[in-house]
Amino acid sequence: MKANELCNCFILRKGASKLTAIYDKALSSAGVRVTQYALLKYIYLLKSPNLNQLAAASNQNRSTLGRNIRILERMKLVSLNAGKDKREIEIILTEYGLNTLHKARKAWEVTQKIISSKLSKEKQQQLIELMNDIEAISL
């Protein structure tokens, strides 16, 4: 196949799918997927954000994020409380959620080191630069 016949989107999604599967397998010991781990980490770092703050930080739309937060709530990883402004909901890590985050963090760190060892520092830097370039594309 010629280079101009390759689909950039397909290539990127294929690689992202592979990495997601690797991280999901590693994080299964903590009972979460990599997307859930990322949300727990943002909630922890933002110190009980509201949905708008979490959406901005995680670059997700509110409706998708809302569904994902409800899943975390059913899993007992977060609780939802009325914020200072009664129209906003504050997202709080439960004690179980914090323990799960710490357990997942350990599994994530091991996986991160393994992935990093498979890629050279140069390739990792190229990947970061490529993703930044892709994010900057506007049509």
C-alpha distance (Angstrom), angle and dihedral (degrees) to the residues before:
residue distance angle dihedral
M1 . . .
K2 3.80 . .
A3 3.79 119.3 .
N4 3.81 92.1 -116.4
E5 3.83 90.0 54.9
L6 3.81 93.8 57.7
C7 3.79 115.9 100.3
N8 3.80 110.6 -128.1
C9 3.78 91.0 -158.1
F10 3.81 93.3 52.6
I11 3.80 92.5 47.9
L12 3.80 91.8 49.9
R13 3.82 93.9 45.0
K14 3.82 91.2 48.5
G15 3.81 91.5 53.8
A16 3.80 92.5 43.3
S17 3.80 90.3 50.0
K18 3.80 91.3 52.5
L19 3.81 93.2 48.8
T20 3.80 91.5 45.7
A21 3.81 90.6 53.0
I22 3.81 91.0 50.0
Y23 3.81 93.3 50.5
D24 3.83 92.8 41.8
K25 3.80 90.6 54.3
A26 3.81 91.3 49.7
L27 3.80 93.9 46.2
S28 3.80 93.9 47.1
S29 3.82 87.7 87.8
A30 3.82 86.6 66.2
G31 3.80 92.2 45.1
V32 3.82 96.6 -114.9
R33 3.78 139.8 98.7
V34 3.80 123.0 -125.6
T35 3.82 91.5 -102.9
Q36 3.82 90.2 53.9
Y37 3.80 91.3 45.9
A38 3.80 89.7 53.2
L39 3.81 91.6 52.1
L40 3.81 92.2 48.0
K41 3.80 88.9 50.6
Y42 3.83 92.6 50.4
I43 3.81 91.3 47.6
Y44 3.80 89.7 50.7
L45 3.81 94.4 46.8
L46 3.81 94.1 44.6
K47 3.83 91.3 48.5
S48 3.81 102.8 -128.1
P49 3.81 101.0 -25.2
N50 3.77 126.7 -168.8
L51 3.81 120.0 -117.6
N52 3.82 94.0 -94.7
Q53 3.80 92.9 52.3
L54 3.79 92.0 47.1
A55 3.81 92.0 46.7
A56 3.81 91.1 52.4
A57 3.81 93.7 46.5
S58 3.80 95.3 45.8
N59 3.82 95.2 38.8
Q60 3.81 92.5 -126.8
N61 3.78 130.6 132.4
R62 3.80 116.4 -107.9
S63 3.80 97.5 -115.5
T64 3.81 94.9 52.9
L65 3.77 90.6 42.5
G66 3.80 91.7 48.9
R67 3.81 91.2 55.2
N68 3.80 91.3 48.3
I69 3.81 92.2 48.6
R70 3.82 90.3 51.6
I71 3.82 88.2 54.7
L72 3.81 90.1 52.0
E73 3.80 88.5 48.6
R74 3.84 91.7 52.2
M75 3.80 87.9 49.4
K76 3.84 87.3 54.8
L77 3.82 90.8 -121.2
V78 3.81 95.2 119.2
S79 3.77 137.5 20.8
L80 3.78 125.7 -148.7
N81 3.79 120.7 -136.7
A82 3.77 133.7 176.0
G83 3.79 107.7 -96.9
K84 3.78 128.7 -140.5
D85 3.79 87.1 -80.4
K86 3.81 103.5 54.8
R87 3.83 90.0 -141.6
E88 3.79 91.1 62.9
I89 3.77 126.9 72.2
E90 3.79 120.1 -141.7
I91 3.82 114.4 -142.2
I92 3.79 112.9 -144.4
L93 3.80 128.9 -174.5
T94 3.78 111.3 -125.3
E95 3.78 120.1 -138.6
Y96 3.81 87.2 -103.6
G97 3.81 88.7 49.8
L98 3.80 91.6 51.8
N99 3.81 91.5 48.9
T100 3.81 89.9 47.9
L101 3.81 90.3 49.4
H102 3.82 91.3 52.8
K103 3.80 92.2 47.6
A104 3.81 91.5 46.7
R105 3.82 90.7 47.0
K106 3.80 90.6 59.7
A107 3.81 91.9 50.3
W108 3.82 90.2 45.1
E109 3.82 92.2 51.6
V110 3.81 92.2 52.0
T111 3.79 91.2 48.5
Q112 3.79 92.1 45.0
K113 3.81 90.4 54.1
I114 3.80 92.0 48.9
I115 3.82 92.7 49.2
S116 3.80 90.7 45.6
S117 3.80 91.1 50.8
K118 3.82 89.6 54.2
L119 3.80 91.8 53.8
S120 3.77 125.3 56.2
K121 3.80 118.6 -121.5
E122 3.79 87.6 -112.1
K123 3.81 92.3 55.1
Q124 3.78 91.2 47.0
Q125 3.80 90.3 52.1
Q126 3.81 90.2 47.2
L127 3.80 89.8 51.0
I128 3.80 91.5 52.5
E129 3.79 91.4 47.7
L130 3.80 91.8 47.1
M131 3.80 92.3 50.5
N132 3.81 90.2 48.9
D133 3.81 89.6 50.4
I134 3.80 91.1 49.9
E135 3.80 91.7 48.9
A136 3.80 89.2 52.9
I137 3.83 93.8 55.4
S138 3.76 114.7 109.0
L139 3.77 124.8 175.9
